[in-house]
């Protein structure tokens, strides 16, 4: 079998995203990932598509998954995994909410709602999932009906699962609607569920913060007044933005009906506009403002890029300032330092001077209504006004040594969550990439060069560096890990010069073979940060070492599953 035949399905997926890509070149790239990195084609698909999109000068987008996969028939949602496609399952439709959506520049009708498994067992236990209908199957998805879904796929976001019903999916009605179901979005939904939804939502929630803002119009024609803030119920909190009047003070319990869900930097918020119905709601059993404020206080491990109006308490371990010249030519000062709590590490940046004496560190600060922005790939805290910060008399936990602080997180849990720093996790090494060892970086952009040239800046006299690229797997999930020079030298017990000397005779092949023989199939532990986005996960290790308890049996199982043999 030729490589093109072997990777036929994956090549089709790449050609769909990059029509002008050469099939032989695509097959060669999949072969490289399989032979050099020991990464199966389906797991290399995203990287290969990105490679050819960049080569073609296209905007890099998340890859489309091929619809040509082995059919899987199940009875319960619990039998499904996040990467399952071409699924057949019988379900009952609970709600069906149509909406107009822009798809590839065209306005098309889509829909979302709820479905439940185990539809035939009277009084039996059911599991409810969200679904999205991309194929306009409205006539066969009436609320209350039981249907057989064929050719649907699983979607996962932030640990929550849903089903995608596509244009090629088949919906067979097995039983017509026999009961009246209140259709969303008039049916209130918990904020926890809204955080994983798209489209519109109705919530009953209490206002826990508000602030007036003025923003510039996108067309440059002027400004708009708006109100931003946060809502909370006993399941969680969500931000909101209102471009009209919002005369509801903090503490008011509201029913907000049919509010669009918008995402800013992958963080959902409710948009309240002219068509959104907002009314004061009365429920004596609803959680009080004080209880909701307390429960809505976040921790560092929960921070997500784009969040606003965040309340959090952190221990500040360093503090300094720097002065720079802004784009307008004015001299500006920014303050910053390292912050920790029992769940992790982040940076704290302030655009105004705060009553913090670096001689009194460590100290605790309580932050209110601050925003979260990404810094070096992980979410960190930003203060705009001094009134957002309260210096506390005591640290509410035993003082943390930031230089030694990390939080142990399950590997799969880490990869399925958000970006974060100060984490420790363990998994089995299944691949050591051929690019591991001595590399050369472009002096202009610092990106790794290949064959003496930078993709952006052409041939260059590269700057020598040391890097290890490793693929880890825990039997459920896999992710790429990078060791920079400092962490690589510590792990290898070699200086960069010694690695260079060991690699000179045969281009590093002997060095790499020895490294693989020592690492493949063995469980290792790393400490560092995880950068998670729509493209996948990238782990950056500050420390990397063989696990004290090397689970040889589990490691061998992983190697066998990936067909990796010594």
N, C-alpha and C positions, 0 to 999 in steps of 0.2 A: 504494500500500500504506500503510495506517495504521501509526502507531507501535506499536499493540498487536499488529498482525499481524507487524510487523518483529521485535519482541522477544518473540514468542510463547513460545519455548523458555525464555528467561531469566525472563519473567514467571511461568511455571509453577514454576520453581525458587524464586522469591521467595515465591510463594503457598504452596508446600509448607512453607517455614520460618515464614512469617507469614500464616496463613490469612485474617486480617481486613484485610490490606493492600488498598488500592484499586488496581485494575489500571491505570487511567489515570494515577494518581500514580506507579506503578512505571515505566510507559512514559516518563513525563516525566523521571524521574530518570536512566534509561538514556540518554535523548536529551541530557540535560545533560552527562553524562560523555562522550558521543560528540562533541558539538558544541563544548563549552567546553574539555574536557581532552584531546580526541582519543584517548580510551581506548576500545577496542573493548568491546562488551557482555560478552563472556566474561571479560574481565579486570576489568571493573567489578562483576561479580556479587557478590563478597565484600563490597565496600563498600556496595552497594545493600541487600543483606540486612541488614547491620549497621545501616544507617540506619533501616530499617523496624522492626527488632527494638527499637532504642532508642525509636523513636516510639511503639511499642506497649507500652513498659514491660517488655519481655521480656529475659531473660538473653541476652547476645550470644554466639552460638555460631558456629563455622566453618560456612560455607555448604555445603549439599549440592549436589553437582554433578548436573546433569540427566543422565538416562540416555538421553535422546533425542539421539543424535549420529550422524554418518555412520560406517557400519561400516568397519573397517580390517582387512584380512587380511594377515598377515605369516608368514614362515617362521622368523625368528630374533628373539630378544630384542633384538638390536642395532638392529633396525628400529623399535623403540618409543621414544617420548618420554614425559616425565613426565606430560603432560596427555592422553595417549591414552585413549580410551574406546571401548566397543562393538567390542572387538578379537576377531578369530578367529585362533587359533594351535593347532597340534598339538604336544603335549608328552608326555614320559614322566613319570609320577608316581614320585618317589623315596621320599618319606615322607608319612604322613598321620596327624596327631595330633589327636584330638578333645579338646574342653574345654568346660566350661560357662562362659558369659559373661553378664553383665548387659547387655541391650540394651534401652534405653528403659524401664528399670525392671523388665524381665522377664528371667528366667533362660532362656537359649536355648543350644542346642548349636552351637558353631562349631568350626573346626578350622584348623590351620596345618600347613605342611610345606614340602617342596622339590619343584620340578619342573625338568626339563631340556628345552631345545629341541633341534631337529635329531634327532628320535627314530628316523628310518628309515635313516640312513646308518651302516652298521656300522663301528665304529672311528672315526667322524667326530668332529670337535671339537664339544663341547657347552658351553653356558653354563647355570649353575644359578641359579635365582631362588627366593626364598621366595614362598609364596602364603598367602592367607587365604580360607577357605571360609565365607561368611556365609549360604549357602543350603542347608546340610545335604545336600550331594551325596556323602555318604560311600560309598554303594553303587557309584558310578561312578568313584571316585578311589582305587582300591586300589593300593598300592605295587607298582610293576613294570608297570602297565598303560600303554598309550598311548591318549591321549584327544584329542579335538578340543574346545577351549574356545571358546564363542561368547558374545559379549556381556560379556566381562570387561574390567577397567580396570586401568590402571597406578597404583600408589601409590609415592610417593617420600618417604623420611625420611632426613635427614642424608646425602644423596647416594647412598643405597642404594635400589634399585628392587625392587618386588614386584608380584604380580598379586592383585587382588581378584576372587574368584568370588562373584557376588551371587545373590540369590534368583531374579532374572530371567535369570541366565545359563543356558546350555544346555551340558551335558557329554555328549558322545557317545563311547562306548568303541569304539575302533578295533582294539585288540588287548588281550586279557586279560593278567593278570599271569602271567609265565613265569619269574620269578626271585624268590628270597627276598630281601627288603630289611630290614635292621635298622631298625625304626621309631624315630624320635626320640620322646621325648627321651632314651632310654637311650644313643643314639649321641652321644659327646662332640662338642661344638661349640666352635669357636674363640671367644674372647671378642670379637674383632672382629665376628663375625657376630651374636653375642648382643646387642650394643649396638644393632642395628637390628631386633631381633625383639620380638614380643609372645608371651605365653603362658608356656611352660615351657622350660627348657633344662637340659642336662647338660654340665658342663665338667670338665676336668682342669686344675687351676690351683694355683699356690703362694700361700700366705698371705704377704702382704708387710706388713700392718699390722693391728692389732686394738686396740680400746679398749672398756672397760666403760662402760655408760651406764645411767641410770635415767630413764624417761619416764613421764609422767602418762597414765593411761587416758583414753580419749575420753569415757567416761561419768562421769568424775570420782570413781570409786569407789576410787582408789588409784594405785599406781605399778607399773611393770614393769621388771625388770632385763633388759638386752639387751646384745649384743655387736655392734659395728659395725666394719667394716674394709674392706680391699681385697684382691682376688685378682688374679693376673697370670699370663699365659702369654706366649709370644713374639709374640702378635698385638696385645696391649693389656692394659688393666686394667679392672676393674669393682668397684664397691662391693658389700658384702653386709650384711645385717642378720639377726641370729639372736636369736629370742626364747626360746630354750632354752639348754641348756648347749653351750658351744663351747670345748673344751679342747685346741685345736690351736694350738701356739705359732707365732710368725712363722717362716717358712721351711719349714713342713710342706707337702708336696705332697698334694693331696686330689682325690678324684673326688666331685663333688657332683651327685647325680642327681635329675632332675625338680624343679628349684627354680623356683618362680614368678618371673617377671620383673615387677617393679613399677617405676613411674616416679614420681619426686619432682621436681617442677618440670622435667619433660621429661628428667630424667636417669635412665637405667635402673640398677637394682640388683637383685641376687639376694636373695630372701627365703628363709631357711632355717628351716623349721618342723618340727613333729613328723613330717610325712609325707615330708620330704626325707631321702634316704639320703646320708649323708656317711661316707666311709671313706678311710683313708690309702692313697695310691697309690704305687707304686714304678716309677720310670722313670729309669734312670741317664743317659739322654740328654737329660732335661728341663733347661731353662735353670736355672742356679743362682740363689739368692736375690740375690747381689750383682749379677749381670747384669740380673735383672728389676728390681731397685731402680733401677739406673742408667737402664734403658730406660723406666721408668715416670715419671721426672721430667718434669713438664709444662712448657710454655711459655705465656706470656700468651695467645697466639693460639689456644690449645687450650682455654681455660677455658670452662666451661659452668655456667650457673646451677643450683644444687642439688648440685653435686659436693662430695664430702667426702673427707677423708683425702688431700688433695692435697699432693704434694711439688714444690717449685718454687724456683728461685733468681731474685731480681729485684734491680735497681738502684733504691734508694730515692733520690728526687730532692728531696723536701720532707717535712717532719714537723712537726705541731703538735697541740695538744690543745684540747678545749672541754669545759666543764662545763655540765650541764643537770639539770633536775629530772625524775626518772622518774615513771611512773604511780603508784608507791607513795609518792610524796612525798619520796623520798630523793635526795640530790644525787649525781650520777654523773659520771664523766669518761670520755671516749672519745678515743683518739688516731688520727690518720690522716695519710696523705700519698700522693703520686703515686709509682707504681712503673713501671719500664720494663724491657724486655729486647729483644733483636733482633727479636721478633715482634709487639710492640705496646705499648700503654699501658693501665694500669688503676689503681684505687685500692687501697690497703692500709689496712684498719681494724683497730684493736686495742682490745679491751675490758679490757686490763690494761697497766700501764706496762712498757715495754721498754727495754733498755739502749741507747737510741739518742740520740745527741747531735746536735741539728739543726745544730750548728756544724761537724760533721765530714762533712756531706753533700757530694757523693753518696757512698754506700757500698752495698755488696752485703749482702743478707741471704738466708740459706738457710732456707726454711720447710718444716716437716714436719707432716703431718696437719692442715692447715688446711682451712677450708671456703670455698665460693664462694657468694656471694649477689649478686643483681642490685642495681646502683646506677645510677640515671638510665638504666635500660634496658639496661645492659651488665654482664656478670659481673665481679665484683671479689673480692678476697681478704679473709678475715676471720680474725683471730687471737683465740683465747679464753684461751690460757695462755702465759706467758713461755717455757716450755720448748719451745714450738713454733718458736722463732726462734733462729737462730745468726747473729751478725754476723761476716762474713768479713773477712779482712785485706785482700784485694784484690778488685776487680771482675773477673769471669772473661771480660770482653770489653772492647774499647775503650769508654771512658766515653761514654755517650749523652747528648746535649743534648735533654731532654724537650720543650722548646719547639719544636724543629725535627724531632722524630722521628715518622715514619710509615712504614708498611710497604705497599708496592705489592701489590695483590691484583687478580686478574682479576675483572671485574664479575660474571659468572655464578657463579664460585667464591664470591665474597663473599655473594651472595644465597642460595646453597644451603648455606652454612655456618651457624655460630652467631653470636650477637651479639658484637661486639668494637669496641674503640676504637683510634684511632691508625692508620687505614688510608687508603690512597690508591687510587683507581680511576678509570676513564674509560669513558664511554659517550655515546651520541648523544641530544640533547634531542629528544623527539618531542611534548612538550606543555608549555605554560606555563599553569597553571590560572588561571581568571578571578579567583580570590581572591587573586592575587598583587598586592602593593603595600601601600597603607595599610590596616590592619585595626584593629579595636578589641577589646580584651580585657576580660572581666568582672573587675571589681576584687576580687571575692570568690574566684573559682577560677582566674583567669588564662586561661581558655579563650577562644578566638576567638568573638566574638558575630556574630550575623546579624540584619540589619534592626533594630539597636538593642536586641536582647534576647539573653540567655543562655538556653540550653536548660534549665539547672538553676535559675537564679536570676531569670529573667524580665527585664523591661526594666531597663536599667542605663545609667549615665553611663560609657561605656566609656573605657578607657585606650588611647591611641593607640600603635600599634606598626607595624613594618615586617616583612613576610614575603613570601618567594617560594616558590611550590610548583611543582615541576618533575617531569616524568616522563622517566626515562632508559631507554634500550634499547641493547643491544649486538648485536642480531641474534638472540640466544638468549633472554635474560631481560630483564624490565623491572621497574623499581621507582621508588617515589616518593622525592623528595629535598626537604628543607626547608632554606631559608636563613633564619636569624634576622636580627635587625636588623644586628648588627655585620658578619656575613659578607655580607649583602645590600648594605649600604652600600659595602663594599670592592669587591664585584663590579661594582656599577652605577657606581661613582665618583661617587655622589650621597649627600647626607645625607638623613635621613628628611624634613626640612623641604622639601628640594628636590623629593623625590618627591611630597610632599603638594601643592606648588605646581603640579607638572606634571600632577596628577590632578584639580585642582579644576574645570576647565572642562567636562569631559564625564564625570565620574565615573571617570576613569582609563582610559577606552577607548583614547584615543590613546596614552597611555603604554604600555598593555599591547600594543597592536598593534605599536608600535615595538620593544618588547622581544621579541616573538615573531619579528619579521622578522630580528632580529639573532641569535636563538638556535636556532630550529627547524632541524633537519637538520644541526646542527653538533656536532662532538665536543667534549665538555668534560671536565675533570678536577676531581675534588673530593677533599678531605681532611677526615676527620671520623670519625664512628662509625656503625655499622650496628646497628639493633635488629631482630632476627629472632625471630618467634614463629609460632604456629599461624595467625595472621591474615595473615601476610605479612611484608614487609620495609619498614622505614622508615629512610631515610638522613638524618643530620643533618650538615650541612656547616659546618666551620669556615672552609674556604677553597674557592672555586669559581672556575674560570677556563676560557677557551677553550683547548683543547689546542694545544700548539705544532705538532703535526702533525695538522691537521684533515683527516681522511680523507673528502674530499668524496664520492668514489664510494660508499664504504660507507654514508655518511650518506644519500645519495639512495636506496640500496637499502632502507634501513630505512623511510624516508618512503614509498616506493612500497608496501612491504609493509603498512604501516598505513593506506594511502590518504590520506596527509597531503600536501597540495600547497600551494605558495605561492599 
